[in-house]
Amino acid sequence: MKKILVDPNRCRGCRLCRKGCTAQAIQIRNHQAVIGRQCIFCQRCITNCPFHALSLWEDSPKSKSEV
């Protein structure tokens, strides 16, 4: 499973991440980026953020021996 994480200590609500989002999956609430379900994980928001507030988190699938 993938997820875009927002660091609340770095996000300034500048909307540059939102401008780069082709899926229109980002809203700004209380001066913080909020990533919606329609995110396609293109990572343009991560590239556009000058404050390095966004990152991609990927949960690795469990191998059969871990189940």
Residue frames relative to the residue before (quaternion, step in Angstrom):
aa qw qx qy qz dx dy dz
M 1.0000 0.0000 0.0000 0.0000 0.00 0.00 0.00
K 0.2265 -0.7712 0.5844 0.1119 3.56 -1.00 0.86
K 0.0271 0.7810 -0.6235 0.0247 3.52 -1.24 0.54
I 0.3116 -0.7002 0.6047 0.2167 3.56 -1.11 0.71
L 0.1859 -0.7926 0.5752 0.0798 3.56 -0.70 1.12
V 0.2169 -0.7550 0.6086 0.1121 3.56 -1.12 0.79
D 0.2779 -0.7428 0.5882 0.1581 3.57 -0.78 1.06
P 0.3376 -0.7852 0.4805 0.1967 3.61 -0.35 1.20
N 0.6216 0.5412 -0.3469 0.4475 3.59 1.19 -0.38
R 0.7303 0.4016 -0.2348 0.5002 3.59 1.20 -0.41
C 0.6132 0.5710 -0.3543 0.4152 3.60 1.08 -0.68
R 0.1810 -0.8016 0.5662 0.0636 3.56 -0.87 1.05
G 0.4668 -0.6921 0.4369 0.3350 3.58 1.27 -0.05
C 0.3091 0.8045 -0.4622 0.2087 3.58 1.19 0.52
R 0.4109 -0.7579 0.4124 0.2945 3.61 1.32 -0.24
L 0.4237 0.7034 -0.4823 0.3050 3.64 1.18 0.13
C 0.6022 0.5411 -0.3594 0.4641 3.59 1.08 -0.61
R 0.6576 0.5248 -0.2972 0.4514 3.56 0.98 -0.89
K 0.6423 0.5330 -0.3249 0.4448 3.58 0.99 -0.78
G 0.7100 0.4559 -0.2625 0.4681 3.60 1.06 -0.65
C 0.5785 0.6268 -0.3608 0.3772 3.58 1.23 -0.33
T 0.2646 -0.7912 0.5344 0.1358 3.59 -0.45 1.20
A 0.6626 0.4966 -0.3034 0.4715 3.60 1.20 -0.43
Q 0.3246 -0.7646 0.4823 0.2780 3.58 1.32 -0.12
A 0.3318 0.7873 -0.4450 0.2685 3.54 1.04 0.92
I 0.6750 0.4942 -0.2902 0.4647 3.61 1.24 -0.01
Q 0.0751 -0.7518 0.6544 0.0306 3.51 -1.03 0.94
I 0.3011 -0.7112 0.5980 0.2141 3.54 -1.25 0.45
R 0.0432 0.7869 -0.6107 0.0769 3.55 -0.69 1.17
N 0.8377 -0.0213 -0.0358 0.5446 3.57 -0.79 1.05
H 0.6648 -0.5399 0.2775 0.4355 3.57 0.98 0.97
Q 0.6272 0.4831 -0.3484 0.5018 3.60 1.14 0.67
A 0.4641 -0.6563 0.5180 0.2927 3.55 -1.10 0.74
V 0.0856 -0.7595 0.6441 0.0314 3.54 -1.09 0.86
I 0.2560 -0.7852 0.5512 0.1187 3.56 -0.65 1.17
G 0.2895 -0.7924 0.5209 0.1303 3.57 -0.74 1.11
R 0.7139 -0.4751 0.3301 0.3945 3.54 -1.36 0.21
Q 0.6434 0.5515 -0.3273 0.4180 3.58 1.12 -0.54
C 0.3595 0.7444 -0.4803 0.2931 3.60 1.31 0.13
I 0.2121 -0.7874 0.5699 0.1008 3.59 -0.92 0.95
F 0.4486 -0.7402 0.4073 0.2913 3.59 1.32 0.27
C 0.2442 0.7844 -0.5263 0.2192 3.57 1.00 0.86
Q 0.3417 -0.7941 0.4293 0.2614 3.57 1.34 -0.39
R 0.3444 0.7389 -0.5076 0.2788 3.59 1.17 0.39
C 0.6037 0.5574 -0.3547 0.4461 3.57 1.09 -0.66
I 0.6341 0.5289 -0.3229 0.4626 3.58 1.01 -0.83
T 0.6705 0.5038 -0.2838 0.4649 3.56 0.94 -0.93
N 0.7072 0.4858 -0.2611 0.4424 3.59 0.98 -0.84
C 0.6164 0.5892 -0.3536 0.3846 3.61 1.12 -0.52
P 0.2850 -0.7861 0.5247 0.1598 3.61 -0.52 1.14
F 0.6794 0.4910 -0.2795 0.4681 3.60 1.28 -0.29
H 0.3778 -0.7511 0.4598 0.2858 3.60 1.33 0.05
A 0.3054 0.7888 -0.4732 0.2460 3.55 1.03 0.87
L 0.7224 0.4093 -0.2317 0.5068 3.58 1.22 -0.33
S 0.0348 0.7879 -0.6142 0.0289 3.54 -1.12 0.71
L 0.4282 -0.6770 0.5371 0.2644 3.54 -1.24 0.50
W 0.1108 -0.7678 0.6294 0.0461 3.54 -0.89 1.01
E 0.0465 -0.7956 0.6039 -0.0107 3.55 -0.86 1.01
D 0.2720 -0.7396 0.5974 0.1486 3.53 -0.77 1.08
S 0.3259 -0.7556 0.5300 0.2049 3.57 -0.63 1.06
P 0.4927 -0.6599 0.4714 0.3156 3.59 -0.95 0.83
K 0.4897 -0.6623 0.4831 0.2970 3.56 -1.07 0.77
S 0.4253 -0.6744 0.5367 0.2760 3.53 -1.05 0.75
K 0.6742 -0.5088 0.3459 0.4085 3.59 -1.21 0.38
S 0.6474 0.5289 -0.3260 0.4415 3.59 1.08 -0.61
E 0.6589 0.5046 -0.3072 0.4657 3.62 1.22 -0.40
V 0.6070 0.5961 -0.3423 0.3988 3.58 1.23 -0.42
